[in-house]
C-alpha cells in the first residue's frame, strides 16, 4: 500500500478517536454512495454529523483542510442527501472537517472545523 494511503488510514483512525472523545457516536466510517464517500457519519446530541478527514505529513502543499474543495463539498452533500433519505429520523445535520498533520517524528496536530460548510 502506498505511503499516502497509510497516512490517510492513520488519520482516519485518529479522527474517529478524537470524535469519540468529543461525545460523538460513530454510525458509519467510509460510507459510500455511488462514487462518493463520507469519511465519518456520527451523531452528537441530536445532530447528524458528516465529517471529512484530511491528513498530511507536512504543510508543503498547504493546510489539509484546504483540500476540501467546493467540488468535494458538493460530492459530500450528495452522499449526505442520500443517507438522510435512508435515515429520515435525523432532523438536524452538520458538515465538519477534521484536519490532521502527522509529522514523521510521530507528533500530530488535529483541528476540528465544526459546521465547516453547508
C-alpha positions as CSV (number, residue, x, y, z in Angstrom):
1,X,0.0,0.0,0.0
2,X,1.3,3.5,-0.8
3,X,2.5,5.8,1.9
4,X,-0.3,8.4,1.4
5,X,-2.9,5.6,1.8
6,X,-1.3,4.6,5.1
7,X,-1.3,8.2,6.2
8,X,-4.9,8.5,5.3
9,X,-5.9,5.4,7.3
10,X,-3.9,6.6,10.3
11,X,-5.5,10.0,10.1
12,X,-9.0,8.5,9.9
13,X,-8.3,6.3,12.9
14,X,-7.0,9.3,14.9
15,X,-10.1,11.4,13.8
16,X,-12.5,8.7,14.9
17,X,-10.9,8.5,18.4
18,X,-10.9,12.3,18.5
19,X,-14.6,12.5,17.7
20,X,-15.4,9.8,20.3
21,X,-13.7,11.9,23.0
22,X,-15.9,14.8,22.0
23,X,-19.0,12.8,22.5
24,X,-19.8,11.6,19.0
25,X,-21.5,8.3,18.5
26,X,-20.0,6.8,15.3
27,X,-22.6,5.4,12.9
28,X,-20.5,4.8,9.8
29,X,-17.0,5.1,8.5
30,X,-16.1,5.2,4.8
31,X,-19.8,5.3,3.9
32,X,-20.2,5.0,0.1
33,X,-23.0,6.2,-2.2
34,X,-22.1,5.6,-5.9
35,X,-18.6,7.0,-6.4
36,X,-18.9,9.4,-3.4
37,X,-17.6,8.7,0.1
38,X,-18.2,10.2,3.5
39,X,-15.3,9.5,5.9
40,X,-17.3,9.5,9.1
41,X,-21.0,9.8,9.9
42,X,-21.8,10.3,13.6
43,X,-24.4,11.7,16.0
44,X,-23.7,14.4,18.5
45,X,-26.7,15.0,20.8
46,X,-29.5,15.4,18.2
47,X,-27.3,16.4,15.2
48,X,-26.3,14.1,12.4
49,X,-22.7,15.0,11.6
50,X,-20.9,14.2,8.3
51,X,-17.2,14.6,8.7
52,X,-14.5,14.8,6.0
53,X,-11.0,14.0,7.2
54,X,-7.9,15.3,5.6
55,X,-4.4,14.2,6.7
56,X,-1.0,15.5,5.6
57,X,2.6,14.8,6.7
58,X,3.6,18.5,6.3
59,X,2.3,21.9,5.2
60,X,4.3,21.8,2.0
61,X,1.2,21.7,-0.1
62,X,-1.0,23.8,2.2
63,X,-3.2,23.1,5.1
64,X,-5.1,19.8,5.0
65,X,-8.5,21.4,5.3
66,X,-7.8,23.5,2.2
67,X,-8.1,20.2,0.2
68,X,-11.9,20.2,0.9
69,X,-12.8,22.0,-2.4
70,X,-16.2,23.2,-3.5
71,X,-16.4,20.1,-5.7
72,X,-15.6,17.8,-2.8
73,X,-18.2,19.6,-0.7
74,X,-20.8,19.0,-3.4
75,X,-20.0,15.3,-3.6
76,X,-20.3,15.1,0.2
77,X,-23.6,16.9,0.1
78,X,-25.0,14.4,-2.5
79,X,-23.9,11.4,-0.4
80,X,-25.3,13.0,2.7
81,X,-28.7,13.7,1.0
82,X,-28.9,10.0,0.0
83,X,-28.0,8.9,3.6
84,X,-30.7,11.3,5.0
85,X,-33.3,9.8,2.7
86,X,-32.5,6.4,4.1
87,X,-32.5,7.7,7.7
88,X,-35.3,10.3,7.9
89,X,-35.3,10.3,11.7
90,X,-32.5,12.9,11.8
91,X,-33.8,16.5,11.5
92,X,-30.5,18.4,12.0
93,X,-27.4,17.9,10.1
94,X,-23.9,19.4,10.0
95,X,-20.8,19.1,7.9
96,X,-17.5,19.1,9.7
97,X,-13.8,18.8,8.6
98,X,-11.1,17.3,10.7
99,X,-7.6,18.4,9.6
100,X,-4.7,16.2,10.8
101,X,-1.0,16.8,10.5
102,X,1.1,13.7,11.2
103,X,4.7,14.5,11.2
104,X,7.5,11.9,10.5
105,X,8.6,12.2,14.2
106,X,5.1,10.9,15.2
107,X,3.7,14.2,16.5
108,X,0.2,15.1,15.5
109,X,-1.9,18.2,15.3
110,X,-5.7,17.9,15.0
111,X,-8.0,20.7,14.1
112,X,-11.8,20.3,14.1
113,X,-13.9,22.7,12.0
114,X,-17.5,22.3,13.1
115,X,-20.2,23.4,10.7
116,X,-17.4,23.9,8.1
117,X,-19.7,24.3,5.1
118,X,-23.4,23.9,4.1
